[in-house]
Amino acid sequence: MNLVAFNSSPRDNQTSKTELILQKFLEGARQAGAVTETLYLREYRIKYCLGCFGCWLQNKGRCVQEDDMTGELFGHFLEADLAVLATPLYHFNMNARMKSFIERTLPMMEPAFTDQGEGVHHPFRMAKVPRIAVLSVCAFPTDYNFQALSLNMRMLFGHNLVAEIYRHSSEFLHIPPLQPQVEEVLAAVVQAGSEVVRYHQVSPETMNALTRDLAPRETLIQMANQFWREEIEKEEGHSPPAVDDDLVDKYV
Ligand SMILES: Cc1cc2nc3c(=O)[nH]c(=O)nc-3n(C[C@H](O)[C@H](O)[C@H](O)COP(=O)(O)O)c2cc1C
């Protein structure tokens, strides 16, 4: 199985919790025999969809824009047996970079409406489209946060969506006293990667271990509020971090 992961976190790999969970998932996938590759969307130029339908009318399956999405990423996506869409949760949904990426996959659809019972969809143009696994992390300590993302992904990918890996309390994963619980979670993520490759689904036992609480919710809320109070105190009188304007220019 050729597995390609697309990570849309803007953070570096040492800081990103999406990356932490994603790499554990891929470790399990490799143990089950998959060949894996990770592409970091922050390193690519992905323009916004223009809404011109040139990919349906003139170019028939290819976007009219020449950028890294047309030139490289879309091809990698289509060639994958399983594409892992890995995004940090921003405002209860995928982040904007992942949304841009997904909107630019419109060329894989046909300009037709088909009634699929619950909803009307576009059929796929390509005979082979990848199975999809979505993976996300969020800071708040509940699964409740992922509802909008989950609904969005199920509506987008339907039967092609084989797994949803959602890890809440992401910013607590590096806290030393919580490591026994974290180790259990990370082992479950490895197991999930292996199960998705072997069975195209995650077992309820693995999902329970993967989503377990790291501590009582009230404790995590107190820890978070104390953390932010201390960070604000530490930053008194300091300037905000420098912004790399080249990086900003690249995406707008
Ligand atoms: C703009 C922005 C919006 C966010 N929105 C949410 C949110 O809706 N719910 C939540 O629990 N965490 C939210 N977070 C926290 C991130 O999901 C969390 O820090 C996560 O670990 C980021 O992933 P990364 O480390 O891979 O970048 C938000 C963070 C940012 C910067």
The ligand as a Tripos MOL2 file, in Angstrom:
@<TRIPOS>MOLECULE
LIG
   31    33     1     0     0
SMALL
NO_CHARGES

@<TRIPOS>ATOM
      1 C1         -5.9660   29.7980   14.9140 C.3       1 LIG1
      2 C2         -6.1160   28.6680   15.8850 C.ar      1 LIG1
      3 C3         -7.3700   28.1130   16.1230 C.ar      1 LIG1
      4 C4         -7.5200   27.0430   17.0070 C.ar      1 LIG1
      5 N1         -8.7670   26.5330   17.2240 N.ar      1 LIG1
      6 C5         -8.9250   25.5040   18.1000 C.ar      1 LIG1
      7 C6        -10.2250   24.9510   18.3400 C.ar      1 LIG1
      8 O1        -11.2220   25.3390   17.7390 O.2       1 LIG1
      9 N2        -10.3400   23.9750   19.2720 N.ar      1 LIG1
     10 C7         -9.2430   23.4960   19.9580 C.ar      1 LIG1
     11 O2         -9.4010   22.6230   20.8060 O.2       1 LIG1
     12 N3         -7.9890   23.9710   19.7000 N.ar      1 LIG1
     13 C8         -7.8050   24.9550   18.8030 C.ar      1 LIG1
     14 N4         -6.5440   25.4470   18.5340 N.ar      1 LIG1
     15 C9         -5.3680   24.7920   19.1570 C.3       1 LIG1
     16 C10        -4.6740   23.8060   18.1930 C.3       1 LIG1
     17 O3         -5.5890   22.8830   17.6430 O.3       1 LIG1
     18 C11        -3.5850   23.0450   18.9310 C.3       1 LIG1
     19 O4         -2.6540   23.9510   19.4420 O.3       1 LIG1
     20 C12        -2.8970   22.0140   18.0620 C.3       1 LIG1
     21 O5         -1.9660   21.2940   18.8360 O.3       1 LIG1
     22 C13        -2.1800   22.6460   16.8940 C.3       1 LIG1
     23 O6         -1.6130   21.6230   16.1130 O.3       1 LIG1
     24 P1         -0.0760   21.6650   15.6560 P.3       1 LIG1
     25 O7          0.7030   21.6630   16.9380 O.co2     1 LIG1
     26 O8          0.1480   20.4610   14.8510 O.co2     1 LIG1
     27 O9          0.0990   22.9080   14.8420 O.co2     1 LIG1
     28 C14        -6.3830   26.5180   17.6700 C.ar      1 LIG1
     29 C15        -5.1190   27.0750   17.4110 C.ar      1 LIG1
     30 C16        -4.9760   28.1410   16.5420 C.ar      1 LIG1
     31 C17        -3.6030   28.7090   16.2850 C.3       1 LIG1
@<TRIPOS>BOND
     1     1     2 1
     2     2     3 ar
     3     2    30 ar
     4     3     4 ar
     5     4     5 ar
     6     4    28 ar
     7     5     6 ar
     8     6     7 ar
     9     6    13 1
    10     7     8 2
    11     7     9 ar
    12     9    10 ar
    13    10    11 2
    14    10    12 ar
    15    12    13 ar
    16    13    14 ar
    17    14    15 1
    18    14    28 ar
    19    15    16 1
    20    16    17 1
    21    16    18 1
    22    18    19 1
    23    18    20 1
    24    20    21 1
    25    20    22 1
    26    22    23 1
    27    23    24 1
    28    24    25 2
    29    24    26 1
    30    24    27 1
    31    28    29 ar
    32    29    30 ar
    33    30    31 1
@<TRIPOS>SUBSTRUCTURE
     1 LIG1         1 GROUP 0 **** ****
